[in-house]
């Protein structure tokens, strides 16, 4: 009987030990699992914080680089002044053409010395809204006292001898408007609103020490529609009106040879460049005669 009891008690003890071991193992397993979970959570939190930090760094660097590139682009932009003279014809049709081929994304200011023709009264408001010129003014300078009967001219220019006088009065007007500006410009372009460009102006090929005049339509002199240069050179180039009376004592009124003579008198060196262009709309001789009489 005693042996049977002892065996039973031993069995109970062994079973008790086994259950305790099992329970202890389970507890250990639970603690291990919780530790693993905690470590996983910590790792995920660390990863998240690292991702957030890296994203913040990237956004900062992007903003910095954007600011640098923007500053570089603004530094690389040229400051251009475009001087219009004469009629405002085709100002709306040629706006995109001028912006694409002359301005080319650079900084630009427009100046305009316009004629006293009635058509400009109709077009002036629209021109101002579209181009937002720095200064615009109708030509009001006194006309030159010239004996036109004694002025020489070729057959084509004979009925419209006075037209070059009106043209250069408008350019004298815009020259004076622009001359008052204290802003520094990299390039100054003297042109007309009825000029349509068929290629882009290559600023890299311009000579800063010369007047840059495109090829085409010289007619024994220099074509008088477009000229590009620095401020001092352009002002000398445009300063023909006050000298015109003296010039016409020696030279005919034909515009291109007269301009060449003026450039020689001003000792302005010239570089010929490529800038293909057309006149649109072309004005007939009859219309030119009518314009000469209306001015």
RODO-2510 file (C-alpha; in nm, 4 decimals, decimal comma):
residues 295
     n   res          X          Y          Z
     1     x     0,0000     0,0000     0,0000
     2     x     0,2784     0,2367     0,0836
     3     x     0,4592     0,1613    -0,2392
     4     x     0,1409     0,2260    -0,4409
     5     x     0,0884     0,5602    -0,2731
     6     x     0,4437     0,6693    -0,3301
     7     x     0,4196     0,5770    -0,6963
     8     x     0,1010     0,7769    -0,7310
     9     x     0,2518     1,0742    -0,5584
    10     x     0,5608     1,0466    -0,7783
    11     x     0,3427     1,0351    -1,0891
    12     x     0,1476     1,3366    -0,9716
    13     x     0,4693     1,5191    -0,9009
    14     x     0,6118     1,4329    -1,2424
    15     x     0,2879     1,5361    -1,4133
    16     x     0,2864     1,8536    -1,2113
    17     x     0,6439     1,9248    -1,3169
    18     x     0,5581     1,8551    -1,6776
    19     x     0,2577     2,0898    -1,6692
    20     x     0,4699     2,3535    -1,4987
    21     x     0,7364     2,3079    -1,7643
    22     x     0,4754     2,3337    -2,0357
    23     x     0,3273     2,6426    -1,8820
    24     x     0,6701     2,7895    -1,8365
    25     x     0,7585     2,7147    -2,1967
    26     x     0,4373     2,8744    -2,3109
    27     x     0,5108     3,1821    -2,1031
    28     x     0,8602     3,1984    -2,2447
    29     x     0,7231     3,1609    -2,5960
    30     x     0,4725     3,4375    -2,5273
    31     x     0,7395     3,6704    -2,3967
    32     x     0,9571     3,5911    -2,6984
    33     x     0,6689     3,6639    -2,9357
    34     x     0,5914     3,9931    -2,7618
    35     x     0,9578     4,0890    -2,7777
    36     x     0,9671     4,0090    -3,1477
    37     x     0,6553     4,2143    -3,2044
    38     x     0,8009     4,5047    -3,0125
    39     x     1,1249     4,4889    -3,2095
    40     x     0,9302     4,4717    -3,5372
    41     x     0,7260     4,7737    -3,4336
    42     x     1,0408     4,9630    -3,3430
    43     x     1,1969     4,8706    -3,6753
    44     x     0,8902     4,9833    -3,8706
    45     x     0,8811     5,3088    -3,6752
    46     x     1,2497     5,3654    -3,7464
    47     x     1,1958     5,2945    -4,1147
    48     x     0,9027     5,5336    -4,1260
    49     x     1,0976     5,8090    -3,9546
    50     x     1,3913     5,7498    -4,1904
    51     x     1,1582     5,7672    -4,4920
    52     x     1,0010     6,0884    -4,3631
    53     x     1,3416     6,2416    -4,3014
    54     x     1,4704     6,1431    -4,6463
    55     x     1,1563     6,2809    -4,8119
    56     x     1,1973     6,6070    -4,6251
    57     x     1,5630     6,6278    -4,7305
    58     x     1,4694     6,5584    -5,0923
    59     x     1,1991     6,8257    -5,0941
    60     x     1,4454     7,0756    -4,9441
    61     x     1,7092     6,9959    -5,2041
    62     x     1,4498     7,0162    -5,4836
    63     x     1,3362     7,3575    -5,3649
    64     x     1,6948     7,4758    -5,3433
    65     x     1,7806     7,3435    -5,6897
    66     x     1,4631     7,4940    -5,8342
    67     x     1,5561     7,8317    -5,6917
    68     x     1,9098     7,7991    -5,8293
    69     x     1,7913     7,6988    -6,1782
    70     x     1,5353     7,9807    -6,1775
    71     x     1,8055     8,2278    -6,0799
    72     x     2,0347     8,0869    -6,3502
    73     x     1,7618     8,1234    -6,6113
    74     x     1,6859     8,4797    -6,5050
    75     x     2,0586     8,5617    -6,5074
    76     x     2,0978     8,4183    -6,8572
    77     x     1,8080     8,6225    -6,9954
    78     x     1,8935     8,9236    -7,2077
    79     x     1,7452     9,2687    -7,1565
    80     x     1,6153     9,3852    -7,4940
    81     x     1,4567     9,7109    -7,6063
    82     x     1,2521     9,7073    -7,9278
    83     x     1,1862    10,0464    -8,0873
    84     x     0,8881    10,0669    -8,3232
    85     x     0,8302    10,3598    -8,5564
    86     x     0,5661    10,4523    -8,8122
    87     x     0,2297    10,2826    -8,8552
    88     x     0,0758    10,0354    -8,6112
    89     x    -0,0423     9,8178    -8,9001
    90     x    -0,0417     9,4404    -8,8312
    91     x     0,0585     9,4872    -8,4669
    92     x    -0,1791     9,2061    -8,3611
    93     x    -0,0968     8,9685    -8,6476
    94     x     0,2782     9,0027    -8,5941
    95     x     0,2882     8,9909    -8,2118
    96     x     0,3589     8,6172    -8,1851
    97     x     0,6076     8,6386    -8,4712
    98     x     0,7984     8,9166    -8,2937
    99     x     0,7951     8,7348    -7,9593
   100     x     0,9135     8,4072    -8,1168
   101     x     1,1830     8,5412    -8,3491
   102     x     1,3103     8,8569    -8,1776
   103     x     1,2303     8,8322    -7,8057
   104     x     1,2789     8,4531    -7,7714
   105     x     1,1840     8,4439    -7,4006
   106     x     1,4181     8,7267    -7,2990
   107     x     1,3205     9,0377    -7,1029
   108     x     1,1803     9,3007    -7,3377
   109     x     1,0602     9,6620    -7,3246
   110     x     0,8788     9,8218    -7,6152
   111     x     0,8989    10,1866    -7,7217
   112     x     0,6943    10,3385    -8,0037
   113     x     0,7172    10,6624    -8,1986
   114     x     0,4132    10,6539    -8,4234
   115     x     0,3017    10,8635    -8,7177
   116     x     0,0118    11,1078    -8,7193
   117     x    -0,1829    10,9026    -8,9763
   118     x    -0,5552    10,8528    -8,8914
   119     x    -0,5169    10,4722    -8,8907
   120     x    -0,3010    10,4925    -8,5776
   121     x    -0,5874    10,6546    -8,3851
   122     x    -0,7948    10,3406    -8,4443
   123     x    -0,5151    10,0954    -8,3568
   124     x    -0,3446    10,2681    -8,0629
   125     x    -0,5587    10,1269    -7,7775
   126     x    -0,5240     9,7704    -7,8990
   127     x    -0,1485     9,8116    -7,9452
   128     x    -0,1044     9,9462    -7,5907
   129     x    -0,3062     9,6602    -7,4382
   130     x    -0,1133     9,3920    -7,6257
   131     x     0,2454     9,5230    -7,6140
   132     x     0,2308     9,7315    -7,2936
   133     x     0,5001     9,9737    -7,4178
   134     x     0,7178    10,1669    -7,1776
   135     x     0,6552    10,4831    -7,3784
   136     x     0,4489    10,5650    -7,6855
   137     x     0,4041    10,9033    -7,8521
   138     x     0,2822    11,0526    -8,1766
   139     x     0,5421    11,2463    -8,3709
   140     x     0,4927    11,6196    -8,3174
   141     x     0,8281    11,7642    -8,4185
   142     x     0,8200    12,0449    -8,6793
   143     x     0,8585    11,9283    -9,0377
   144     x     1,1774    12,0211    -9,2179
   145     x     1,1761    12,3336    -9,4314
   146     x     1,3021    12,1797    -9,7561
   147     x     1,2595    12,2909   -10,1159
   148     x     1,1389    11,9534   -10,2439
   149     x     1,1394    12,0615   -10,6069
   150     x     1,5177    12,0792   -10,5969
   151     x     1,5620    11,7452   -10,4135
   152     x     1,6933    11,4657   -10,6338
   153     x     1,5092    11,1321   -10,6433
   154     x     1,4774    10,8282   -10,8671
   155     x     1,1643    10,7607   -11,0704
   156     x     0,9979    10,5535   -10,7975
   157     x     1,0634    10,8070   -10,5229
   158     x     0,9712    11,1206   -10,7180
   159     x     0,5969    11,1211   -10,6234
   160     x     0,6730    11,0379   -10,2601
   161     x     0,9816    11,2485   -10,1865
   162     x     0,8482    11,3554    -9,8463
   163     x     0,7902    11,0032    -9,7135
   164     x     1,1497    10,9501    -9,5893
   165     x     1,1156    11,2745    -9,3929
   166     x     0,8054    11,1395    -9,2125
   167     x     0,9752    10,8041    -9,1573
   168     x     1,2816    10,9574    -8,9958
   169     x     1,0695    11,2014    -8,7935
   170     x     0,8971    10,8983    -8,6364
   171     x     1,2348    10,7413    -8,5668
   172     x     1,3615    11,0656    -8,4172
   173     x     1,0546    11,0540    -8,1928
   174     x     1,1197    10,7020    -8,0648
   175     x     1,4919    10,7830    -8,0329
   176     x     1,4111    11,0669    -7,7921
   177     x     1,1646    10,8547    -7,5940
   178     x     1,4188    10,5757    -7,5600
   179     x     1,7102    10,8121    -7,4915
   180     x     1,5470    10,9252    -7,1654
   181     x     1,5499    10,5693    -7,0270
   182     x     1,8225    10,4964    -6,7692
   183     x     1,7735    10,1206    -6,7882
   184     x     2,0633     9,9147    -6,9226
   185     x     1,9871     9,6941    -7,2225
   186     x     2,1998     9,4220    -7,3757
   187     x     2,0580     9,4871    -7,7231
   188     x     1,8399     9,7511    -7,8860
   189     x     1,6387     9,6681    -8,1987
   190     x     1,5015     9,9357    -8,4297
   191     x     1,2257     9,7947    -8,6504
   192     x     0,8723     9,8325    -8,7837
   193     x     0,5482     9,6572    -8,6938
   194     x     0,4769     9,5542    -9,0523
   195     x     0,7929     9,3392    -9,0671
   196     x     0,7302     8,9629    -9,0578
   197     x     1,0347     8,7500    -8,9664
   198     x     1,0929     8,4092    -9,1244
   199     x     1,3884     8,3114    -8,9047
   200     x     1,5081     8,3709    -8,5497
   201     x     1,7587     8,6402    -8,4632
   202     x     2,0884     8,4803    -8,3571
   203     x     2,2115     8,7019    -8,0724
   204     x     2,5446     8,5160    -8,0584
   205     x     2,6358     8,6394    -8,4069
   206     x     2,5759     9,0066    -8,3258
   207     x     2,8738     9,2410    -8,2946
   208     x     2,8525     9,4692    -7,9897
   209     x     3,0909     9,7240    -8,1453
   210     x     2,8929     9,7638    -8,4683
   211     x     2,5485     9,8319    -8,6094
   212     x     2,4073     9,4971    -8,7172
   213     x     2,1946     9,5282    -9,0313
   214     x     2,0242     9,2296    -9,1947
   215     x     2,0918     9,1505    -9,5578
   216     x     1,8238     9,1984    -9,8309
   217     x     1,6763     9,4982   -10,0149
   218     x     1,9763     9,7339    -9,9988
   219     x     1,9018     9,9183   -10,3270
   220     x     2,2435    10,0795   -10,3448
   221     x     2,2733    10,1474    -9,9710
   222     x     2,1622     9,9741    -9,6494
   223     x     1,8106     9,8411    -9,5972
   224     x     1,6356    10,0703    -9,3505
   225     x     1,3774     9,8420    -9,1841
   226     x     1,5861     9,6750    -8,9105
   227     x     1,9006     9,7622    -8,7151
   228     x     2,0414     9,6048    -8,3976
   229     x     2,3107     9,7351    -8,1667
   230     x     2,4007     9,8876    -7,8339
   231     x     2,2206    10,1980    -7,7069
   232     x     2,4816    10,4549    -7,8148
   233     x     2,5116    10,3071    -8,1625
   234     x     2,1341    10,2890    -8,2156
   235     x     2,0887    10,6514    -8,1069
   236     x     2,3501    10,7595    -8,3620
   237     x     2,1825    10,5393    -8,6225
   238     x     1,8408    10,6983    -8,5585
   239     x     1,9727    11,0535    -8,5499
   240     x     1,9134    11,1258    -8,9182
   241     x     1,6152    11,3599    -8,9128
   242     x     1,7993    11,6711    -8,7889
   243     x     2,0744    11,6130    -9,0493
   244     x     1,8427    11,5325    -9,3383
   245     x     1,8239    11,8836    -9,4819
   246     x     2,2024    11,9026    -9,5153
   247     x     2,2252    11,5496    -9,6536
   248     x     1,9707    11,6228    -9,9291
   249     x     2,1874    11,9063   -10,0611
   250     x     2,4409    11,6441   -10,1661
   251     x     2,2478    11,3189   -10,1904
   252     x     1,9134    11,2058   -10,3391
   253     x     1,6188    11,1282   -10,1126
   254     x     1,6303    10,7535   -10,1882
   255     x     1,6064    10,5940    -9,8394
   256     x     1,8700    10,3189    -9,8578
   257     x     2,1570    10,5249   -10,0082
   258     x     2,0648    10,8124    -9,7757
   259     x     2,0927    10,5832    -9,4744
   260     x     2,4307    10,4542    -9,5899
   261     x     2,5563    10,8113    -9,6260
   262     x     2,4287    10,8937    -9,2751
   263     x     2,6036    10,5887    -9,1260
   264     x     2,9281    10,6921    -9,2941
   265     x     2,8921    11,0456    -9,1579
   266     x     2,8432    10,9064    -8,8055
   267     x     3,1465    10,6744    -8,8479
   268     x     2,9394    10,3737    -8,7478
   269     x     3,0932    10,0369    -8,8371
   270     x     2,8435     9,7923    -8,9874
   271     x     2,8093     9,4161    -8,9723
   272     x     2,5713     9,2390    -9,2094
   273     x     2,3744     8,9540    -9,0526
   274     x     2,1179     8,6996    -9,1621
   275     x     1,7613     8,7740    -9,0524
   276     x     1,5169     8,6862    -9,3279
   277     x     1,1972     8,8908    -9,3284
   278     x     0,9106     9,0216    -9,5377
   279     x     0,6821     9,3268    -9,5323
   280     x     0,3162     9,2556    -9,4628
   281     x     0,0943     9,4110    -9,5759
   282     x     0,2776     9,5659    -9,8696
   283     x     0,1693     9,9220    -9,9372
   284     x     0,1023    10,0218   -10,2968
   285     x     0,2523    10,3338   -10,4531
   286     x    -0,0930    10,4936   -10,4685
   287     x    -0,1358    10,4407   -10,0950
   288     x     0,2111    10,5816   -10,0270
   289     x     0,1234    10,8967   -10,2186
   290     x    -0,1986    10,9305   -10,0182
   291     x    -0,0071    10,8798    -9,6908
   292     x     0,2451    11,1432    -9,7920
   293     x    -0,0340    11,3922    -9,8493
   294     x    -0,2199    11,3047    -9,5260
   295     x     0,0833    11,3525    -9,2981
***
